[in-house]
Amino acid sequence: MKKLFFTVLGAASLIAPSTLFAQDDDDHNTQIIGEDYSILSTDSTYEDVGLIPEVLDENVRALLQSWHAKYFSQSDPYCIDHDENAPVSDDVYRDRLSRMATIIPMDYNPIVRNCISIYADRRRELVRYVMAMADLYFPLFEQVLDQYDLPLELKYLAIIESNLNPRAYSRAGAAGIWQFMLPTGKLFGLEINSLIDQRLDPIASTHAACKYFKQMYATFGDWYLVLASYNCGPGNVNKAIRRAGGRTSFWEIYPYLPRETRSYVPFFIAATYIMTYHCEHNICPMRTSLSVATDTVMVDRLMHLRQVADVLNVDIEMLRTFNPQYKREIIPGHIKPCVLKLPVAATYAYIDKKDTISAYRADELLAAYLPKRYTEPSSDDQEDKPSEPKTEMIRYTVKSGENLYTIANKYGVTAQNIRKWNNLRTNRVPRGKRLTIYVDTGGVTYDGKRADGSEAGENTYTARPASRRTAMSTRARTAAARKAAARKKATAQKKSKKGATTKKGAAGKKTTKARKRR
């Protein structure tokens, strides 16, 4: 379905063969040993898990600088908060997992224990942060999951996908709280174009995730396999089943799954456990006082979120939090009615002041966004260019640290399409390169500049930046290319001077000989 990148921690393999698995020589049936487990050091825990979700590398301090974090507080007086984890025996782990009221089984084995240890030992601050975000989003998730008659514990999957961040972007191009890739999001009914990306809408993307869960459970009939397919796709799960001789238990096909998927289900169990038993590990949750009580109005005209915020005296960051699907803060309601979520207190005010909002600073905020009539692309362009109406060709200049995935997310296209349109072989593009992109503009064309002087075609959201190592390697390649060009130029100049000197010397010799003959 989507691809989630993982970070390799430690040089050890995913599994320590001497302690975690037993191999039956007769039928080669690999299974998890469920007997006495040795207590591992923290470093050994990382080595045995091997691959951890990308979101576990998030900088918690950076997360706590976000707008909604100002509403966080530690308000539970009955929870004892310490910096150190409380030691727990294997029997206690088994007992706690068995007492959790879940439909999805909560198995316990060394890998699950090590995943729990990562949350309880190394990522304690992240757990506190996620619990505050859970106050915002879990009630919404539970309502939708219940509507689809799905296990409510599936809400914990969003933790290992995005840390409950609706604006999360992976380096592979997955977006939103449920980390949909662009083609999969469209397949499950999400609207994605240059103005709207419903992968970022917590409600719409949760509906899409539930449709996926229902479809995959009808296919596999096993919740662990459903979770695995969410990470690596049903094709890879079926391939692992075939390689395992037709066995369909997750732990039996475990060695045949992609490496990142093997730790995916154990981390789901670990996230479910730590969110339930956080106090037993001396982790006090942060709580949020931010109200999620919202009401919905339908917008039937072109409108900017800033217009709504200023006229209704609502915090613009609150509007962005409630309406993250509007990537450029433009609501294209003139094309079709669009949803706008508002605090309950502001709903009636919006209805009364709708005309005032629409006229407020319209020339300034909407000057760069003009309604446009569209024509279908010519038949010659049908193969490589989007066939839908409302497409427009734009030229985009690549910025430092960007790749085709981050650029594709901005404009609601795929990296594969950008490679086609620009005859590129890889997803890496140098800074300053001009790219041709055919975008579905959502009914708006970009003309001129915004009031702040930025290009109308530029995005307003901030994607997860490329890694420092990637940026450094890009700069190193660029510097190396410049040095090579300089050396080449210097060599050519030397050869040119040498050739000119040789010719001059030869001409002098001929003149001397001619004088002697005379």
N, C-alpha and C positions, 0 to 999 in steps of 0.2 A: 504494500500500500504506500508506504513512505519510507524514506531512508533516514535513520537517526545516526549521526556520527558519534563515535565513542573515543575516549582518550585512553591510550595505553599507559598504565601505571605499573612500572616494575618490569623486569625482564623475564619473569617467570611465565610459564604457560598458564592458560585459563584454569587448569585443574592440576592439583598436586596428585599425581597418580598413586603415590604410596599411601595417601590418607583418605582420598575422597571416593575413589571408584574401585570396584572389584570386577574383574573380567572372567566370565565363565568360559573355560577353554572348550567346552563341548558345544555350546550353542552361541558363543560370542555375544551373550546377552548382557550388555553393560547396564549396571544399575547403581543407584546411590546407596552407599552403606548407611544404615541407620543405627549403628551401635555407638559406643563411647567415643566422644569427640575430644581431641586434645584442645587445650586453650592456646590460641594463637596470639602472637604479638600483633600490634597494629600494622606493622610493615608486612607481616606474613598475610594478614587479612587482605591487604591490597594486592599482594602478589597472587593469592589464590583466586580472587575474583577476576583479576587481570584487566578486564574492560569495564569501565563504568560509564553511565549515561553522561552525555555532554553537559546536561544541566547541573550535574553535581560539581562541575568546575566553575559555576557561577560565582562571581565576586559578591558576597553578601553585603559588604559595605556599599557597593554601587547600587544594589537593589534597594537598600534602605535610604538611598538618596532620592528615590522616586517620589512622585507627588503624594500618592496614597499612603506612603509610610508615615507621614506626619500625623496620621490618625491612629497609629499603632501605640499600644500601651501594654504593660504587664499587669493585668488586673485580677489575677487569680491568687488570693492570699493563702490558699490552702496547698499550693504547689511549692515544693522546696527546690530551688534552682541552684545547681552547683555546676562548676566547670568540668567536673569529672563524672564519667559514667558509672553507674552502679553495676557491679559484677552480677551476672545472671547465669545460672547453670542450665545445661541442656534440658533437663527435666522441666524446669520452670518455663523455658521457651516453648516446649511442646504443649504444656498445659495451657499457657496463655493463648497460643494459636488455636488450640482445639476448642476453647471457650468463646471464640469470636463468632458472632451470629452472622455468618456469611454463606452464600450459596456456592461461591467459588471456593474450592478447597484450599486450605492454608497449610501446605506441606512444610515439614521441617527437615533440613539436612545441613551439612557443613556449608554449602554455598549460600543458603538462605541465612544461616547464622552470620556469615561473614558480611553479607549485604546489610543486615541489621546493624552490625558493628560499625560499618562506615557511617550510617546515619547517627548512631548513638555516640560514637567517639569523635570522628573527624568533622562531621557536618552538623553539629548541634545548633549553631546559629541559623543555618539554613532551615532546619526543622522549625525553629521558632518563627522565622519569617513566613514559611509556607502555611503554618497554622493560622496566622493572621489573614493571609490571603484566602484560606479556606472559609473563613467567616463570610467573605464576600461571595464566593463562587459555589461552594458546595450546596447551599440551598437551591440554587438554580439548576445545578447538575441533577440533584435528586429528583426534582420535579419532572425533568425531561426523561430521566432513566425510568422513573415510575410510569410515565406515560407510555413508554415502549415495553413495559413489563420486563425490564432488565435488572440484574443484580445491582443494588445501589453501591456496592463496593467498587464498581468500575470507575467511580469518581476518582479514586486514588491513582488511576492510570495517568491522569493529567499532571500529577506531581513529577513523575519520571519523564514526562514529555516536555514540560515547559516550566516547572515550578509555579504553575498557576499564573503565568504571565501571558495575557492575551496578545501581547505584541512581540512575543518571542520569535526569533528567526534562527534556524539552524544554518550551518555552513553549506548544507546540501540543498537549501531552498525551501524546506518545510516551514510553515508559518502558523502562528496562532497558538491558542491554549491546548489544542489537540494535535498540532503539528502536521497538518495536511500538506502534501505536495500539491502543486497547482493542478495537474491533470486529474488526480484523485478527488480533489475538492470539487471540481466541475462535474465529475462523474456522479457525485452524490448530492448534486443540486445546489452547490454554493456559487453565488455570483462573484466573478473575479474579473475586474478590468482595471483601467488606470485610476479610476476614482473610487471604486468600491472593491473591497476584498473581504468577503464574508468569512474567510478563514479566521479573521481577527475578531469576529463577532462571537462572544462566548455562547450565546443561545443558538444561533444558526449553526455554528460548528459542532455544538453538542448534539443537535438533531442529526447532523451528517455522521458523526461518530456512532450514534446509536443505530442508524441504518446499517452502517458497516458491521457493527457487532451482531445485529440480527442476521444479516446475510451470512457472515462467517460461522455463526453457531448453527445455522441450518445446514451448512456445508460439513463442518467437522463434528458437531455435537460434543465438544469438549472445550471448556473455557480456557484452559491453558493453551490449547492450539489456536483459539481465537486471539488471545493476547500475542502469541508468537507471530501470527499472520499480520497483526496490526503493525508489528515492527518490520518484518522482512517480506511480507506479502504471502498470499496463499500458495503461489507457485513454489517458493522455497520450502514451505512446510510440506507440501505434497512430495517434493523431491527428497526431503529428509525421511518421510514415511517410506518411500520406495527403497531408499538406501538402508533403512532399518529392517528390511524384510517384511514390510506391511504392518509392523507394530505401530500403534497409534497413541501410546502414552507419551507425554511430553518428556519424561525422564528417560524413556527408552530411545527416543529419537534425538535426545539432547546432543550427543557427539556429532550428529550429522547436520545440525542447524548452523547457520552463519554464526561466527564468533560473538558478534554483538547481540544476537538474539538469545544466546544461551543464558546470558546474565539478565535478560529483560524480565522474564517471569520471576526469578528470585528477587529482583529489585521491586517488583510489584508487591510481592508478599511482604518484603521488608518495609516498604512505604506504608502499607496497610497496618502492619504491626506497630510501627513507631508513632503513627498518628493516633493509635488507640491507647498505647501504653507509654506515652511520652513522660508522664509524671513518675512512673516507676524507674525511669532512667535519669531522673533529676533534670528534666528539661521542662521548663515552664513556658507555655505558649504565649506569644504576643497575641493580643486581641485588637480588633479594630472597632472604632466608634463610627466609621463611615457607614451611613445608611445606604442600603441597596434597594430601598423602596422607590421604585420608579414607575412612571406611567408612560404610555406610548401615544404619540400623535403621528399622523400621516402628513408629510410635507408634499405639496403639489406644485412647487415652484423651485427655481434655482436659488439656493440659499447657502450661506457660509455659517459655520459654527460660531464664528466671532460675532456675527450679527445677533444670533440668539443669546449668546453669553452677555453681551453688553446691554441689550435692551431689557432682558429679564433679570439682570444682575445676578447671574449664575457663574460660578467659577469655571473658566474655560477648561481647566484641567479635569474638572468633574465631567464636563460634557465629552471631552476626549475619552475619558475612562468608560463612560456609558455608551459611547458610539465609536469604538475603535475601527469599525469597518470603513469609515470615510477617511481614506488615506491622505487626502489633501484638504480635509475639512470642508469639502464641497459636497452638498447634498443635491444630486441631479433630479429634483422632484418634478422638473418640467418635462422629463421624458416619461416617467411613470411615478406614481406615489411611492415615497420612500419613508422608512421608519425612522423616527427620531425619539430616543429615550430621554426623558427629562425627570428631574426630581418631582415627586408628587405635587409639592407646593407650587411648582412653576407651570404645571400643565394648563390650568385655567387661564393663567396670565398669557401663555402663548396663544391660546385661542382668541383672546380679546385683542392682542396686539400683533396679530399675524401680519397685517398690512404694514404696520410700522416697522416690524423686524425686516420685512422684505425690502423696504426702501432705505433702511439705515446703512449708510456707507456703501451702498451698492456699487457706485461708480469706482470706489477705491478697492473694495474687496473682490468684486466680480468682474472687473474690467478685463482681466486676462482670460476669462472663461466665457466663451460665447457659444450660444446654441448654434448648431450646424446641421445642414441637410447633407445626407450621405448618399453616395452612389456605390453600387456593387463594383468590386475589383474586376478588371478585364479578364477574359478567359485565359490569356497568356500568363497571368499571375496566379491562377487558381492553385497551382501545385505547391508553391512555396509560401505564398502569402495567405493570411487568414481570409476565409471565404465569407465571414459574417459581415453584415453592414456595420456602420459606425466605426470603421477603421481609418486610421490616419497615419501617415509616415512622419516620423520625427527623427531628428538627429540628436544623439546623446553623446556627451563627452565623458569618458571614464574618469572617475576620481580615484585618489589614492586609497588602496585597500579594498577596492571593489573587485568582484568577479562577475561572471555571467549570471550566477544564481541570485545575487543580491540585486542586480539590475533587472532581471526578469521579474522578481517580486515587486519591484516598483511599478511596473507597467502591465502586470497581469498577463504575461506571456511566459513561455518556457525557455530555458537556456538552449535547448535543442533548436528552437526556432531562430533565436538570435545567431546561433552558429550558422544556420542555413542562409539567413539573409545577408550575412557578412563574410561568408566563405571562411569561417574559422575552424580550426581543428581541435582546439582545446577550450576549456572554460576560463583560462587565464588570459587577461587582456591588460596591456600596459596602460599606465596612467596617461591621459591625454588623447587616447585613441577615440576617433569619432565612429560611432556605431549607427547603423540604420535599423530602426525598430518600427514595426507596424503594430499599432496599439488599438485596442478597443477602448475608445475614449469615454464610453458610457453616456454619449449624447452631448459631449462638450468638446470644443476644440480649444487649443491653447494658442493665445495670440498676445504677444507683447510680454511685459514683465509685471510682476505683482507690485503692490505698494511698497514692499520692503526692498525692491530692487532685484529679487531673485527671479530666476527664470520660471515662467508659468508651468513648464513641463517638468520641473524638478519636484521631487517628493518632499513631504514634510516630516515623515516619520524617520526614526533612527533604527536601522537594522543592527543586529548583533555584529560588531566589527570583526574583521578578519583577524586571525591570530597575529601576535607580534612577530612570530617566526616567519609567517607568510609575508608580512610587510617588509621585514628585513631582507628576506631572500629576494623579493621583488626589487628592492632598492639595489641589492648587490648585483643582480642580473643587469639592471639598467646601468649601473656604474661600470660594470665589466664591459658592457657593449660600447659605452662611450670611450673607454680606454682603448679597446680594440680598434675602434674607428680612428682614434687619434694616432695610434701606432701605424695603422695602414696608411693614413694621410702623410705621416712623417716619412715613412718608407718610400712612398711614391714621390715625395718632394726630393728626397735624397737621390733617387734614381734619375729624376729629371735633371737635377743639377749636375750629376755625374755624366749624364749623356751630353749635356750642353758643353761641359768642360772638355770631354773627349773630342767632340766635333771641332771645338775651337783650337785644340792642340794639333789636330790633324790638318786643319786649314793653315796653321802657322808653319808646319813642316813643309807643306806643298809650296808656300810662298818663298821659303828659304831656298828650296831646291831650284825653283824657277829663277831666282836671282843669281844663283851660282852658275846656271847654264848660260845666263846672259853675260 
